[in-house]
Amino acid sequence: MDAIYSSAKAIVSRAQPSLDGGIITFALNNLVKLPTSDSNKNSSHSEVTLVDHILSTYSRTGYALGIVCALLWTIFLIIAACSTCRQRKRVKKRSETLLYLAPTENHTLNTSRETVEIALHTRHSPKSTFYRTRERLQSNWICLAIQFSLLTILTILLGTAVLLGFAACGQLHTNLVSAPTHEESVGRLLTVAELAQTNPEKTHTFPRILRALAQVRAYVSEFVPQTKIDIEPVVKDLIEATETMQDRMTNEFNSILFNDIGITEAFQLGDILGEHVVTLMTKYIAIVQSNTAFKNIFDRLKVEFQSWLRLVNADSPHNDYNCVGICNELRSTFVNNVSIRPDSFMPEINFAIALKFLTTDRNQTAESVQAQLNHGKELSNSQLEKTKALMANQINIPESIRNMTNKQWDQLGSQLTDAIEEIDKISSLITRSISPKVSSTSSLFLALSLFFWSCVLLITIGLMWLIIRYHFVPTEISLHARNRVRLGASIGFCILALSIILACLFYLIAGYLYTEGCRYVNPEQNVINVTDYDSMNHNYIQRTMFPIDAHINAFINRNWPAIVSMASQFSHMPVPHIRSPIIGVLRNCRENQGILEAMDSIRDFDMKALNDPQMSERFVDLGKDIMVDSLKSINVDEMFPKETDENLAMASRLDDFIVNYETVRSQLPKTYLSIQFSSDEPGNYTLWPVQNMWNLWEIYYADILSYRLSVEQMNRLNTATDRVRQTLTQLDNIISDIDGNLIVLSKLRKIAPHVAKLQNRLIELKSIMNNKTALINRAVQLFDEHIKAKTPIEAGKLIIEYGPKIMSKVGKCRRLYYAAEDMNGAVCDGIVSVLNGFWFLMGWVTLIGTLIIIFSLLLLMHKTPIGGNQSTDKSYHRNTTRRDVKLNIPSTRAENANNPSELEALNNIR
């Protein structure tokens, strides 16, 4: 059946190819009344009615052509029925006329063929050659097989259409009378849990309509609570962003206030001074510690180096005549000449020792000095954090944001309640009034449909009998049977005429319902691309939509000012600019998008309407009160205690410990070894780089000692060598650390000017902060100029940023998709498609029935009546006897007739 319904809908779609929006556009343009200007009211005197729209639709090519074809076909069938019936009567009259050719008292029955022909009617000519040829072919088995096959195929098609017609009637009746569930029958729509457990047949009309209403009711009833759940993640992000904004604004005000009264400058000077003191103390102490470590390691080097030289002296060759030349020189170098330099080569670091002594005597470290200098800053930061915590507690941003969002959705509660009540009224009307009436009407329609299809079935059975009786074998047909066939053909033509009339009516009604309604809400319909002007970005963009959406969008755009005006009377919330609602419900809602996102209403929605100005004002007022209380609680003596003054006095004397660090760097040792060459005078020596010594040692060890030492001697010598090497490396590292510290110290400058500036700034700050009244007035003025004016703007930016994310989650509309799917299946698939199948099957029956009857008559009417002589003789005797009795005239038996030409003339009468 689906193929039949699809074919029928395809035909009516071709008949009405114009996608002008159908009944939906008609309703929007003519039935929806919106407040417009006076000019529009004056121009609305010529309103278009529904009848006008229907007639306009029928006047188009497809429907008009269907009406004309149905009318011509009906006329043809009626003429064929009348002609066939009239032909039957004419044949009967002619057969009675032949009875007067019997012999009378004065005339014997020897009339010639020509006389009989003249006695009848001159218009009856003898059988034509074409007729006789068809009569001869009738006895050919090939012709019998062809006509039997043709008529059988046509009859099978006719019978198939009849069976499909019965099926369509039963399906329509089943769809219309299918009972809803018990809960729906008593006037209560299914709940959300019941919806998940019930799933009636998709084409059952009222169960699916009630299920669609239940889906809409569930969607409306769940709208607010489900929206709160869906937007919760975005609301959390908004809360975090608002808290961040609050902290940023608090820090910004704190920075503005501190900059204005000079606290920021004091803290900056304190940071510079603290960094200077900490660097100086840290590096000096590190230099003293490195110097002490160097001395200890250098003393250890002397012992290790002498031990190593003794091993070398013991293992070196003595009195060896083979050790000459370079061997002798190397031996002399490590046995007699090399030694640790004897002078005191480390530079004086009294400046570092003195500073360390000073700080140690005062029990101060770099960390303690820095902490004392930064005490005011730390106290200020601590006070700021307490202020933030107090603001967070009193303002309570999470609760405030949730109350703001919940308040906006709760305002829809009364409207949603009214909508639920209307849905309940509609469902009650359907179950108590519409459904019983439709069921009764459906039963009556089913009875009439079954009577019609039964009549067509009888025709089909009669045709099957005729095919088997007269077209399967070369049989002959009597005049009486021929007349009955003509009578049946006339009745068949009349029934087919009724069928084509009904087919035309169903074609017009069902075709209109499909092409003007159901075709536009089919989720499988083709989409179109429409170029639209984007007023937000001032450019043209291409959007994909259904054809009906283009008409709906045009209607909304045309009447948008009136829609906004009407919506403002019911809610303070801005009405979303809905676009492409059909594709939004049928496709986007299937993906469970938010209702505004599905209908492309977010991009120009006024997100500022989501903001609550009163909440921003409350934030500002609470923040100001907390700020004033915080300023009142500040103790300047606690922020800048006496220890700070003492540290500043000490810091001013630190410049006395700064020396020329480059000079100290130049005095750092580069080597720790000395060598006495033969050219040196006794008691003199030359500094020898460590790397030069190790180069000669590698040659001496590899070329001379390695061949003369045992394994044990080599291990002992290698151990001592490694110990000396490591000690020398440690000394290099210590000198490198001291040099690095001196480089850092060389970058320091005199700190006394900064100390003096900071001391003066602290004196001014104490004076300002001790005058609480002036300080609070200045702080309030700064707060109003910067924070109070800026907070609503920042809040608006947050709403604009997070508003689209929130609105995209509002009212996830998969239930609306289910409702639309149920309505589409109940009305379009359950009723309209079946009605389209009716006209298709009736047209099928009419076409096949017309062909079968015409072919049957053409192939049947030429057959010669059976028993020509006997039939004529009996009828002649019966009629002449009746005539003689009436007129009291004696007659003569027809058995004496000896001229067969009269009987042949009788057979020629048709």
Phi, psi and omega in degrees: 000329180299324178295321178297313182295321180294319179296317180298317180292326177295323181292314181291332176293322176290328179291327179234079184281348184287124178262070184268010178099345174060215185292334180293311178296322178299316180295319180295319186278338188236333183258332179278119182257119178239147178294122181233182181287169181297324180297322179290324178294321180292330183273002183262020182288332181261079181277148180263127180269171178296324178297320178298319180294319180296314180295322177296321178293318182290337182283353180285170193304310187295309181291318179299318178296321178296319179296315180297314180297318179297319180295313179296320180294320178297316179299317179299316181293320179295316178297318179297320179295313180296317181297317181294317179294320179293322178298324178297317179293321180295321178296322180296317179297318181296323180292327176288330180296328182294343182293336183279001175274007178290153181288145176258192182292328185256010184214131178265153184279075175230034182291142181280170180298318182295324181294318179298318180297322179288325181293329178283250178224140183292340183283348179273104180270160177295166184301137181280166178295323179296320179294316180295325178295317177297325180293322178289321180294337182297334181271359180275133185291332178294317178295319177299318181294320181294310182293326178293317180296315180299309182292327178294316179299315179296322180291322176297317177298319178296316179296322177298316178298321179296314179298319177295326176296316175301318181296319179296319178299314179297321180294316179297316180296319179297318179297323186277330186257002179300126185281139174288178178291169182299319181296321180286326182292334178268007174097013178244125178288158182291146176279178181297317179294321180290327177298324181289341184257347181246141179207083181292170178302141188295334183262359176287117196295296188287322173302320180287324177296316178294325177294321177297317177297323178295323177296317179295319179296318178296320179297315181292317182291330180270357190302306184291307181296321180290325177296319179299322179290318184292324184272357184303315178301319180290323178296322176298317177298320178296321179297314179298318179294323179292319177297321176297319178297319179298314178297320180295318179294323177295314178297322181294317178294318179300319179292320179296315181295315180294324177295323185289320183263357172097005179294322181299317179296320178298318179294322178295316177296321178297321177296317180296314180295317180297317178298321180294313182295315182296319180295314182298311182293318182295315183288321178297314179298321179294322179294317179298316180295321179294320179297316178297316180295324179296317181296318181295317181290324180295321176297321178293327179297321181301315181293313183294322182292319179295320177298320181293319180294325178295320177296320180295318180296322181290325183268352181284153180288134178240142179051037180260112183291345178278342181271085181235169176067233183298328178298316181294322180294317180295319179297318181296324180298310185275345181267321189239329196263315187282145178197170175286137182299135187271352187276167175268100191257349180285137180289163179283136178236044181297330180298319180287321180294321180295316180295319178298318179297320180296312181291323179293322179295325178274003180058047181239144173239170179299321180293319181292320178296317180294320179297320179293321179290329182264012183299316180298319180294318179295320178296320178297316178296321178296319178295323178295317179295321176297320178297317178298316180296320179294319178295317179298325181286317184280317180287320178054068184303316180303314180292321181296316180295316180295320177297323180296311181291319180294325179298321181294321180281326180294334178295338177278356186301313182295319179294319179293325177296318176299320179296320179296319178298319178295321178296319178296322178296318180296316180296321177294320178298320181293313185287328186261340185235303188290313184299314178298319180295316179296322178297317178296315178296321179296322178296316177297316178298323179295318179298314179296320180295319178295322177297317180296311182290333175293320177298316178295325177295320177297320176299317180297317179295318178298320178294322177298320179295316180298319180297313181292322187281321190240344184249357180265334180230155179284069182261168177251164184232138181279165178295324179293317178292326178296321179292321177295323177297318179295322178297315178297321178297321178296317178296319178299318177298322179293317179294321178294325176296317175298321180297317182289328176294314178295320179299320179294318179297313179296324178299317181289316184288304183293323178297319178296316180298323182282308185290331182261353181226289188296328182297332183275347179247017177280120182293345181265007181290160181287147179262163178233159177254124182240130177273123185235149178271125179267107183289340180286314182260358177057052175208171180261133179232155181258128183239147179261131182203171173280157179303321181294331180296326178298320178290320179295318178298320179296320178296315181295316179298321182291327184249019184299317177302320179292323179295316179298320180295318178293318183294328181294341180281343184251334183206148177280345178290140178292141180284130180289141179279097184286137176226139176050061184291330184291308178293333177296316181284318188280338182236308183292321179292337176297331176273009178059042173283163173295152186298323179286323177292322180296328183255020172054047182252002186275327191297334178236020176287137182283093182293338180296338179292340178285342182283149178247103181300327181295326178292321177297318178297321178296317176303315183295314182295316178296318179298322179293316180297317180294323179296316180297316178297323179294320178293325179294330184275354181285132176250114185293326178292331177284327180287321179234080183286179181295328179302328179295318178296320179295319179294324177294321178296319178293319182296329180292339179267359182291337181296339179292341182265001180274127181238184177276098186288334178294325177295318179297320179298320182292340181270357179293141183290146176257336179212162183238007185246155174224155180221144180250110179275167180294335180279345181282145177287159179299135182091347178262162180207167180236134177294135186237122179300143182297321183294326177296320179297317182291331176294314178294324180296322179297321179290315182296319182288317185285322187268336188240305189284324186298335180273347186250351186258147174279175181296318181295319179295319180294319179296317181295320180290321180295322179296313179297321179298314180298322180296316178296318181298314180297321180295318178297322178295319178299319177298320178298319181295318180296316178299321179295319178296316179298319180296319178296317178297321178294325177297314179298317180295329181294342179274348180287148177241174180298134185258351184302319178299320179294322180296317180297318180295319180293320178299318178295320180295321179295323177298316179296318181297316179299323178293317181292315187283342174284338176269084187296321183297310179296322180296316180292319178299317179294320180295320178296319178299315178296322179297315180294322183289326188249306188282311183298322180282334187266333184300312178300324180293315179295321177297320177297322177297321178295319179295320179294326180286315185262348180301310178301324178294322178291313184293334178291342179263355186285127172062056177303126202249032178297329178295326175294324176296316178298320179296315178296321178296319178295316179295319179297317179292323183289314186269305187286315180277325184278335184238301188296317180297319180293320177297322174296325175296329179299307183294327178296315181290322178293320174295322176299312180299317182296315181296308182294318179298320178297315179297318182295314182296316181296312180297322179297316179295317181294323182271350184253324190289345182274352184294142181287135179300141183287150177054058185303311183294312183293320182295317182293321182295316182292317180293323179296312180298319183293320183282323180291324178296317180297321180292318181295323179295317182292318185264356180061043181242130177292148181232167183242141182298146180281353181292338181282355181294132180238011179248109183285353182292332177295317179295325178294324177296324177296320181292335181282348182282130184225000000 
